[in-house]
Amino acid sequence: MKPVKVTVCTGTTCHLMGASQFHTLKDHLDDDVKPYVILEGSHCLGFCGSKDLGQAPFVLLNGTPVARATLPKLVRWVEKMVREEPFSDGECPEMR
């Protein structure tokens, strides 16, 4: 098991686009994964201003920016990252 740091953008746009629900992430994770997840909020991550970086809401997963994050995607990705399981093609969290 490998620790995963989840940094949630709490800027206005990300908040309104769904990041407000990400504070419940740990409630949705399997019990064996929860101790390995560090969940924190951050002031605006500054990604909204760039057209090349995708759309809100944004999070960082171990420092890697992820656009258009959703709670179900975060649960799936974080559990795989903690368990060090491979991602299927097209599933890997990345800036989109």
Rosetta constraint file for C-alpha pairs under 8 A:
AtomPair CA 1 CA 33 HARMONIC 7.98 0.50
AtomPair CA 1 CA 36 HARMONIC 7.43 0.50
AtomPair CA 1 CA 82 HARMONIC 5.22 0.50
AtomPair CA 1 CA 83 HARMONIC 4.91 0.50
AtomPair CA 1 CA 84 HARMONIC 6.58 0.50
AtomPair CA 2 CA 36 HARMONIC 6.64 0.50
AtomPair CA 2 CA 81 HARMONIC 7.08 0.50
AtomPair CA 2 CA 82 HARMONIC 4.66 0.50
AtomPair CA 2 CA 83 HARMONIC 6.49 0.50
AtomPair CA 2 CA 84 HARMONIC 6.73 0.50
AtomPair CA 3 CA 36 HARMONIC 4.47 0.50
AtomPair CA 3 CA 37 HARMONIC 5.80 0.50
AtomPair CA 3 CA 38 HARMONIC 7.47 0.50
AtomPair CA 3 CA 82 HARMONIC 5.82 0.50
AtomPair CA 4 CA 36 HARMONIC 6.27 0.50
AtomPair CA 4 CA 37 HARMONIC 5.05 0.50
AtomPair CA 4 CA 38 HARMONIC 6.22 0.50
AtomPair CA 4 CA 61 HARMONIC 6.85 0.50
AtomPair CA 4 CA 62 HARMONIC 5.83 0.50
AtomPair CA 4 CA 78 HARMONIC 6.93 0.50
AtomPair CA 4 CA 81 HARMONIC 6.89 0.50
AtomPair CA 4 CA 82 HARMONIC 6.14 0.50
AtomPair CA 5 CA 37 HARMONIC 5.94 0.50
AtomPair CA 5 CA 38 HARMONIC 4.63 0.50
AtomPair CA 5 CA 39 HARMONIC 6.11 0.50
AtomPair CA 5 CA 40 HARMONIC 7.80 0.50
AtomPair CA 5 CA 60 HARMONIC 7.75 0.50
AtomPair CA 5 CA 61 HARMONIC 5.87 0.50
AtomPair CA 5 CA 62 HARMONIC 4.93 0.50
AtomPair CA 5 CA 63 HARMONIC 7.68 0.50
AtomPair CA 6 CA 37 HARMONIC 7.23 0.50
AtomPair CA 6 CA 38 HARMONIC 6.00 0.50
AtomPair CA 6 CA 39 HARMONIC 4.89 0.50
AtomPair CA 6 CA 40 HARMONIC 6.28 0.50
AtomPair CA 6 CA 59 HARMONIC 6.84 0.50
AtomPair CA 6 CA 60 HARMONIC 5.73 0.50
AtomPair CA 6 CA 61 HARMONIC 4.92 0.50
AtomPair CA 6 CA 62 HARMONIC 6.44 0.50
AtomPair CA 7 CA 39 HARMONIC 6.15 0.50
AtomPair CA 7 CA 40 HARMONIC 4.99 0.50
AtomPair CA 7 CA 41 HARMONIC 5.50 0.50
AtomPair CA 7 CA 42 HARMONIC 6.39 0.50
AtomPair CA 7 CA 59 HARMONIC 5.49 0.50
AtomPair CA 7 CA 60 HARMONIC 4.93 0.50
AtomPair CA 7 CA 61 HARMONIC 6.64 0.50
AtomPair CA 7 CA 63 HARMONIC 7.92 0.50
AtomPair CA 8 CA 19 HARMONIC 6.93 0.50
AtomPair CA 8 CA 22 HARMONIC 7.23 0.50
AtomPair CA 8 CA 39 HARMONIC 7.67 0.50
AtomPair CA 8 CA 40 HARMONIC 6.21 0.50
AtomPair CA 8 CA 41 HARMONIC 4.70 0.50
AtomPair CA 8 CA 42 HARMONIC 5.92 0.50
AtomPair CA 8 CA 58 HARMONIC 6.74 0.50
AtomPair CA 8 CA 59 HARMONIC 4.61 0.50
AtomPair CA 8 CA 60 HARMONIC 6.61 0.50
AtomPair CA 9 CA 14 HARMONIC 6.23 0.50
AtomPair CA 9 CA 15 HARMONIC 7.50 0.50
AtomPair CA 9 CA 19 HARMONIC 7.01 0.50
AtomPair CA 9 CA 41 HARMONIC 6.02 0.50
AtomPair CA 9 CA 42 HARMONIC 5.12 0.50
AtomPair CA 9 CA 43 HARMONIC 5.98 0.50
AtomPair CA 9 CA 44 HARMONIC 5.44 0.50
AtomPair CA 9 CA 45 HARMONIC 5.78 0.50
AtomPair CA 9 CA 57 HARMONIC 7.25 0.50
AtomPair CA 9 CA 58 HARMONIC 5.82 0.50
AtomPair CA 9 CA 59 HARMONIC 5.78 0.50
AtomPair CA 10 CA 14 HARMONIC 6.20 0.50
AtomPair CA 10 CA 15 HARMONIC 5.58 0.50
AtomPair CA 10 CA 19 HARMONIC 6.90 0.50
AtomPair CA 10 CA 20 HARMONIC 7.41 0.50
AtomPair CA 10 CA 41 HARMONIC 6.09 0.50
AtomPair CA 10 CA 42 HARMONIC 5.72 0.50
AtomPair CA 10 CA 43 HARMONIC 5.37 0.50
AtomPair CA 10 CA 44 HARMONIC 5.94 0.50
AtomPair CA 11 CA 15 HARMONIC 5.95 0.50
AtomPair CA 11 CA 42 HARMONIC 7.87 0.50
AtomPair CA 11 CA 43 HARMONIC 5.63 0.50
AtomPair CA 11 CA 44 HARMONIC 4.31 0.50
AtomPair CA 11 CA 45 HARMONIC 7.52 0.50
AtomPair CA 12 CA 16 HARMONIC 6.12 0.50
AtomPair CA 12 CA 44 HARMONIC 7.80 0.50
AtomPair CA 13 CA 17 HARMONIC 6.07 0.50
AtomPair CA 13 CA 48 HARMONIC 8.00 0.50
AtomPair CA 13 CA 56 HARMONIC 6.81 0.50
AtomPair CA 13 CA 57 HARMONIC 7.29 0.50
AtomPair CA 14 CA 18 HARMONIC 6.35 0.50
AtomPair CA 14 CA 19 HARMONIC 5.41 0.50
AtomPair CA 14 CA 20 HARMONIC 7.74 0.50
AtomPair CA 14 CA 56 HARMONIC 5.17 0.50
AtomPair CA 14 CA 57 HARMONIC 4.20 0.50
AtomPair CA 14 CA 58 HARMONIC 6.42 0.50
AtomPair CA 15 CA 19 HARMONIC 4.65 0.50
AtomPair CA 15 CA 20 HARMONIC 4.88 0.50
AtomPair CA 15 CA 57 HARMONIC 7.14 0.50
AtomPair CA 16 CA 20 HARMONIC 7.10 0.50
AtomPair CA 17 CA 56 HARMONIC 6.24 0.50
AtomPair CA 17 CA 57 HARMONIC 5.64 0.50
AtomPair CA 18 CA 22 HARMONIC 7.61 0.50
AtomPair CA 18 CA 57 HARMONIC 6.28 0.50
AtomPair CA 18 CA 70 HARMONIC 7.23 0.50
AtomPair CA 19 CA 23 HARMONIC 7.89 0.50
AtomPair CA 19 CA 57 HARMONIC 5.67 0.50
AtomPair CA 19 CA 58 HARMONIC 7.57 0.50
AtomPair CA 19 CA 69 HARMONIC 7.84 0.50
AtomPair CA 19 CA 70 HARMONIC 7.74 0.50
AtomPair CA 21 CA 25 HARMONIC 7.74 0.50
AtomPair CA 21 CA 71 HARMONIC 7.22 0.50
AtomPair CA 22 CA 70 HARMONIC 7.96 0.50
AtomPair CA 22 CA 71 HARMONIC 6.11 0.50
AtomPair CA 23 CA 39 HARMONIC 7.70 0.50
AtomPair CA 24 CA 28 HARMONIC 7.00 0.50
AtomPair CA 25 CA 29 HARMONIC 6.67 0.50
AtomPair CA 25 CA 71 HARMONIC 6.82 0.50
AtomPair CA 25 CA 74 HARMONIC 7.61 0.50
AtomPair CA 25 CA 75 HARMONIC 6.78 0.50
AtomPair CA 26 CA 34 HARMONIC 6.07 0.50
AtomPair CA 26 CA 37 HARMONIC 7.73 0.50
AtomPair CA 28 CA 75 HARMONIC 6.75 0.50
AtomPair CA 29 CA 33 HARMONIC 6.46 0.50
AtomPair CA 29 CA 34 HARMONIC 6.20 0.50
AtomPair CA 29 CA 75 HARMONIC 6.10 0.50
AtomPair CA 29 CA 79 HARMONIC 7.08 0.50
AtomPair CA 30 CA 34 HARMONIC 6.60 0.50
AtomPair CA 30 CA 79 HARMONIC 7.63 0.50
AtomPair CA 31 CA 35 HARMONIC 7.85 0.50
AtomPair CA 33 CA 37 HARMONIC 6.95 0.50
AtomPair CA 33 CA 79 HARMONIC 6.35 0.50
AtomPair CA 33 CA 82 HARMONIC 6.51 0.50
AtomPair CA 33 CA 83 HARMONIC 7.65 0.50
AtomPair CA 36 CA 82 HARMONIC 6.72 0.50
AtomPair CA 37 CA 78 HARMONIC 7.91 0.50
AtomPair CA 37 CA 82 HARMONIC 7.74 0.50
AtomPair CA 45 CA 58 HARMONIC 7.69 0.50
AtomPair CA 47 CA 53 HARMONIC 6.49 0.50
AtomPair CA 47 CA 58 HARMONIC 7.51 0.50
AtomPair CA 48 CA 53 HARMONIC 7.59 0.50
AtomPair CA 48 CA 54 HARMONIC 7.77 0.50
AtomPair CA 48 CA 55 HARMONIC 6.68 0.50
AtomPair CA 48 CA 56 HARMONIC 6.71 0.50
AtomPair CA 50 CA 54 HARMONIC 7.75 0.50
AtomPair CA 53 CA 67 HARMONIC 7.21 0.50
AtomPair CA 53 CA 95 HARMONIC 6.10 0.50
AtomPair CA 53 CA 96 HARMONIC 6.31 0.50
AtomPair CA 54 CA 67 HARMONIC 5.48 0.50
AtomPair CA 54 CA 68 HARMONIC 7.08 0.50
AtomPair CA 54 CA 95 HARMONIC 6.53 0.50
AtomPair CA 54 CA 96 HARMONIC 4.91 0.50
AtomPair CA 55 CA 67 HARMONIC 5.52 0.50
AtomPair CA 55 CA 68 HARMONIC 5.45 0.50
AtomPair CA 55 CA 96 HARMONIC 7.63 0.50
AtomPair CA 56 CA 67 HARMONIC 5.80 0.50
AtomPair CA 56 CA 68 HARMONIC 5.20 0.50
AtomPair CA 56 CA 69 HARMONIC 7.35 0.50
AtomPair CA 57 CA 67 HARMONIC 6.03 0.50
AtomPair CA 57 CA 68 HARMONIC 5.14 0.50
AtomPair CA 57 CA 69 HARMONIC 5.61 0.50
AtomPair CA 57 CA 70 HARMONIC 7.82 0.50
AtomPair CA 58 CA 65 HARMONIC 6.91 0.50
AtomPair CA 58 CA 66 HARMONIC 5.59 0.50
AtomPair CA 58 CA 67 HARMONIC 4.71 0.50
AtomPair CA 58 CA 68 HARMONIC 6.26 0.50
AtomPair CA 58 CA 69 HARMONIC 6.07 0.50
AtomPair CA 59 CA 65 HARMONIC 5.89 0.50
AtomPair CA 59 CA 66 HARMONIC 5.35 0.50
AtomPair CA 59 CA 67 HARMONIC 6.86 0.50
AtomPair CA 59 CA 69 HARMONIC 6.86 0.50
AtomPair CA 60 CA 64 HARMONIC 5.05 0.50
AtomPair CA 60 CA 65 HARMONIC 4.47 0.50
AtomPair CA 60 CA 66 HARMONIC 5.94 0.50
AtomPair CA 61 CA 65 HARMONIC 6.54 0.50
AtomPair CA 61 CA 66 HARMONIC 7.21 0.50
AtomPair CA 61 CA 78 HARMONIC 7.96 0.50
AtomPair CA 64 CA 94 HARMONIC 6.97 0.50
AtomPair CA 64 CA 95 HARMONIC 7.87 0.50
AtomPair CA 65 CA 94 HARMONIC 6.41 0.50
AtomPair CA 65 CA 95 HARMONIC 5.62 0.50
AtomPair CA 66 CA 93 HARMONIC 6.14 0.50
AtomPair CA 66 CA 94 HARMONIC 5.06 0.50
AtomPair CA 66 CA 95 HARMONIC 4.55 0.50
AtomPair CA 66 CA 96 HARMONIC 6.95 0.50
AtomPair CA 67 CA 94 HARMONIC 7.30 0.50
AtomPair CA 67 CA 95 HARMONIC 5.25 0.50
AtomPair CA 67 CA 96 HARMONIC 5.55 0.50
AtomPair CA 68 CA 96 HARMONIC 7.37 0.50
AtomPair CA 69 CA 73 HARMONIC 6.61 0.50
AtomPair CA 69 CA 74 HARMONIC 6.79 0.50
AtomPair CA 70 CA 74 HARMONIC 6.15 0.50
AtomPair CA 71 CA 75 HARMONIC 6.16 0.50
AtomPair CA 72 CA 76 HARMONIC 6.30 0.50
AtomPair CA 73 CA 77 HARMONIC 6.00 0.50
AtomPair CA 74 CA 78 HARMONIC 5.75 0.50
AtomPair CA 75 CA 79 HARMONIC 6.08 0.50
AtomPair CA 76 CA 80 HARMONIC 6.30 0.50
AtomPair CA 77 CA 81 HARMONIC 6.07 0.50
AtomPair CA 77 CA 92 HARMONIC 7.68 0.50
AtomPair CA 77 CA 93 HARMONIC 6.95 0.50
AtomPair CA 78 CA 82 HARMONIC 6.05 0.50
AtomPair CA 79 CA 83 HARMONIC 6.13 0.50
AtomPair CA 80 CA 84 HARMONIC 5.74 0.50
AtomPair CA 80 CA 85 HARMONIC 4.93 0.50
AtomPair CA 80 CA 86 HARMONIC 7.06 0.50
AtomPair CA 80 CA 87 HARMONIC 7.41 0.50
AtomPair CA 81 CA 85 HARMONIC 6.30 0.50
AtomPair CA 87 CA 91 HARMONIC 5.89 0.50
AtomPair CA 87 CA 92 HARMONIC 5.47 0.50
AtomPair CA 88 CA 92 HARMONIC 6.94 0.50
